[in-house]
Amino acid sequence: MNDINKLGLIYSLTNFLLAIIYAYAQAYSKRGYLLGVSLSETMGEDKRVRDILRTYKAQVLALGVISSIGIYLLSFVLGEASLSLVLVLATILVGLVPLVLQNKRLREISKADVNIPKTRVVSVEFARQRLASKKKIFLPYGILFLVILAFAIKIHLAYPGYPEKLINHMDFSGKIDYTDKTYLGVQSVSIISLLMWASYLATNLAILRAKARISPDKPEESLTNLIKVRRLWTFYCLISTLLMVLLFQVGVADFMKTGKSFLTIFLTVVLVTFAVAFPLIIGRRYSVDGSRRGTYRNLGYEEDDKYWLLGASIYYNTGDPSFIVEKRVGVGYTINLGSRLGKIILVLGLLILIAVFVRLYFG
């Protein structure tokens, strides 16, 4: 088994793990929704709905097994970059195809659900200062910026002591590839850390400014729960940023200089574990908007179903200026591809995919 085969095995196991998470994704949906479809509590116990859920789980797990085996077998004929593209495609198919099929079936049932309140309540204006003040947000991110700067200065002062050949890559057998030392190469860990810091800050601000959906029944309780969840997401973004900085400016920087990989591997495991586990805990315990904490049932509705596409996995509403909105299924938030910034990101994403494809197969 060569390095590509070992990588293929890791990718296949990762794909299957994601399939398991997808199979039980309804447990992390916004309260009142099942696979992106709004159903009353009574209809949620209907035999037809339970059958659809069983079918959904079976389809996801079956696709997960088939695609995982395929990824491993393709590792014998594909290179590393092509294998990564296969993983991305497999993950999309495993998560999306069963969701689209069963979401459609649930929507047909939902049309006949007379117990669903028809009034749609969307709160556009709310007291944003109650979510987080600028001081509470920018102070910790400012401290993290100073941490990045301190590490960058430390790397700058240590630059003369770096060997003329830096470690670029180590395979599974321990074979090392080297590259010539350059100042930009040594400080690349600081540049990546700064980019990740900016990305998490932008994401955090977008979450805090996202439009609130408030229950018409108990608006104060609903808003309190929503604030709690968004503060948890702030904590998640801050800790993720810190772990990312430590990974690159401590772990990777040390690996480039000494070749010791333990610290890099340890920090990577910690980062991935936190990045996956914490959102699942939020989704399972609190739902996206904190609604799981409440005892009320008359939850506020989101926008019309027609704006949620591909099994409610994509939100496209040109009439909604919001850049991000709460997901209907899954954990966290999603981009409104109908907004001005959402369209820009969509175009950039497509251009990047095209560029990667061209480089892989024509470069």
N, C-alpha and C positions, 0 to 999 in steps of 0.2 A: 504494500500500500504506500503510494508516494504522497507528497505534500498536497497535491490537488485532490486526491481521494480522501485524505483526512479532512481537508477543508469541506469537501462535499458532504462528508458524514456530519460535520458540525452544522452545516447549512440545512441538511435534511432534518436533523433533530430540532433545530430552531424553527423550521417551518411547521413541524408537527406540534411543537409546543404552542405556536401561534394558533394552529387549528383548534387545539383544545380550548384556548381562551375565546376564540370566535364562537365555538360551539355553545358556550355558556354566556355569550355576550348579553343575552336578554336580562341577565341578573344585574347588569351594569347600566341598563337603560334608564332614561328619565322616567320618574314615577308616572304611571298612567299610560305608558307606552310599552308596546311589545314588538320587538323587531322594527321599530320606527313607526308603528301604527297605534293610534289611540284606541283603547278599549276600556269599557267599564269593568269594575271588579267582578260583576256577575258574568259578563261575557268572557272574562279571563279564565273562568273555570269551565267554560264550554268544552265538550269533548272534541269538537272540530279544531279548536284552538290548541288543545293539548296534542292532538295528532299532528298539527302543523309544526309545533315545536319539536316533537320527536323526529319528524321528517327532516327538519332543519339541522338538528344535531347530527343525524345519521349522514346527511349529505356533506356537511362540513368535515366530519371525521373521515369519511370515505375519501373525499378529495384530498384531505391532509395526508392520508396514508399513501395514496397513489402518487401525489406530487412529490412527497418526501423520498419515496423509492426512486422516482424519476430523477430527482436532483442528484442522488448518490450515483446512479448509473451514468448520468451525463458527465460526472466528474472524470470518467475514464476517457472521455473524448473531447472535452472542452477545456479551455484555459481558465485561469482564475477570474479574469474580468467577465468573461461570458457566463461563467457559473454564477457570479453575483447578480447578473441581469436575470438569469433563470430563477433565482431565489425571489427576486422582486416580483416577477410575473406570477410565480406560483402562489406567493402570499396574497396577491391581489385576487386571483381566481378563487382561492380557498375561502377568503373572507367575503367576497362580493357576490359570486354566482348564487349560492344558496340563499343569501339575504334578499337578493332581488326577486327570486322565484317565490319565496314564502311571504315576503312583504306584500306582493301582489295578491296572494290568496287571502291574507289577513285584511287587506283593504276592502275586499269584497264583503267579508263578514262584518267589518266595521260599519259599512253603509246601512246595515240593518240593525245596528245596535242602538235601540231607542233610549237606553239609559245614559248615553253620553250627553252631557249638557252642550248645547249648540252655541252658547255665547263664547266668543273668543275675546280674551282679555290679555292685552300686551301693554305693559307699562314701559313707556319710552322715557319719561322723565322720572328721576328719583334722586334722593340725596346722595350724590356721589362721594361727598366728604365723609359719609358714614362708612364707606367701604375702606378707604385708606387715605390718609393725608399725604401730601407730597413729601413731607419730611419722613414719614414712616416708610415710604417706598424708596426715595432717592438716597436716604442715609445709608441703609445697608448695601445698596448697589454702589454707592460712592466708596464705602469701605472695601468692597470687593475689587473695585477699580484700583484702589491704592495697593491692594495685595498683589494684583497683576503687575502693577508698576514696580513694586518692590522686588518681585521675582525677576522681572526684566532687567532691573539694575544689577541684581546679583549675577545674572547670566552674563551681562555686559562686562562686569569686572572680572568674571572667571574665564572670559573668552580666550585670553592668551594661554591658559592652562589646558584648553581642549586639545585632544590629539589632532594631527593633520588629516587623519582619516576618521570620519564619523560613521557610526553604525547606522545603516539605513533600514535593514530588514534582517530578521532571523526566521528561518523556516522551522518546521516541526522537529527536524533532526538536529537542530542547533547550528546549522551552517549560516554564516553571517555574510551579508553583503555590505560593502563600505562605499562611502561617497566622500568627495573632497570637502574639507572644512571651508565654509563661507560664513560670514557674519549673518547673512539673511537666513541661512540654514539653521544656525544655532538659535537665532531668535524667532524661528518659525513657531516654536511652542508658545511664545508670548503673543504672536500675531493671532494664532488660532484661539488662544484663550480670550483675547480681546473681542474677536468676532463672536464667539459663543456668549460672552458677557452681554454684548449688544443685542444678540438674538433673544436671549432669555429676558432681558429688560423690556424689549419691544413686545414680546409675548405676554409678559406679566401686565404691562400697561393696557394691552388690548383686552385681556381678560377682565381687568378691573373696570374698564370702560364699556364692556359689552352690555347691550340692552337687557334690562331685567324683566323677567316674566314673573309676575306676582299673583298669588292666589287671590281671587276675588272674595273668598270666604273669610280668611284671616290674613289680611295684607301685612300687618306688622310682624306676625310670626313668620310669615313667608319671607319677608325681607330680611329678618334677623338670621334665618337659616341660610339664605343665599349669601349674606355677608360672611358668615362663618366659613362656608365652602370656598368662597373666593379668597379669603385669607389663607386657607389651607393651600390653595394653588400658589399663592405668593410664597409661602414657606417652601413649597415644592420647587419653584423656580430658583429661589435663592440657594437652597441646598444643592440643587443640580449644578448651578453655576460654580459653586465652591468646589464640588467634586470634580468638575471638568477642569478647573484651573489646576487643582492638585495633580490630576492625571497627566496633563501636558507639561506643566512647568516644574513638576517634581519627578513624576514617574518617567515620562518620555525623555525629558532632558537628561536624567541620570542614565537611562538606557543608551542614548546616543553617545554618551561619554564613556561609560564603563562596560556596556553590554549586559549588565545585570537586569533581568527581566521580571524578577519577583514583584517589585514595587509596582511596575506597570500593570502586571496581571492582576494583582490584588486590588488596585484602585479601579481597574476596569470592571472587575466582578462586583465591587461595592456600588459603582455608578449604575451598572445595568440592573442590578437587583433593586436599587432604590427607584430607578426610572420606571420599572415595570410594576413593582409591588405597591408603591405609594398611591399611584392613580387608581389601581384596582381596589385598594382599601377605601379611598374616597368614594369611588363609584358604588361599591357594595354597601357602605354604611350610610352615605349621605345622598347618593344620587348626584346628578350634575348640578342641580340647583338647591340642594339641601332639603328637598321635599320629603325624603325618607325620615327626616327627623320629626316631621309634623304628624299630627293625628287627623288632620282635615282631609277630605277626599275631593272636594270641588276645586281641583287644581286649575290654574290659569292655562289657557291654550296658547299654542304658538301660532305661527302663520299657517295659511292654508296648505293642505297636503300637496297641492300642485307645484309648490316651490321646492319640494324635497324629491330629489331624483335618485335613480339607481338604488332602490331599497332604502330610501331616506338617509343615504350615506353622503349625498352631495346636496348642498343648499345653494340655490340660484334664484335670487330675487332682486331684480333691478330697481324695484321700488323701495327697497330697504337699504338705507345708507350704512347700516352696521357692517363693520369689516369682519367680525367673528360673531358667532352665535353658539348657544349651547347645543350639543349633539342630541339627537333623538335616541340614538342607539350607540352604545359604546361609552367611553369615558372621556370627558373633557369638552373641548370646543372644536368647531370647524369653521373654515373660511366661507364667507358669503361670496361665491364666485360671480355674483351679479353686481357687486359693488365695484367702484372704480379701482380700488387697490386690489380687490380680488381678481379682477380681469387682468391686471398687470402681472400678478403672481402666476395666474394660469398660463399666460403667454410665455413668461420666463421659464416656467416649469416645462412646457412643451419644447421650447428651444433647447433647454438643457438635455432633455431626453433625446432629442434628435441629434444633438452634438455628441452625446455619449455613444449612440448607435453608430453614427458615421465613423467615429474614432475606432470603435471596436471592430467594425467589419470592412472599413475602407481606408483606415489609417495605417 
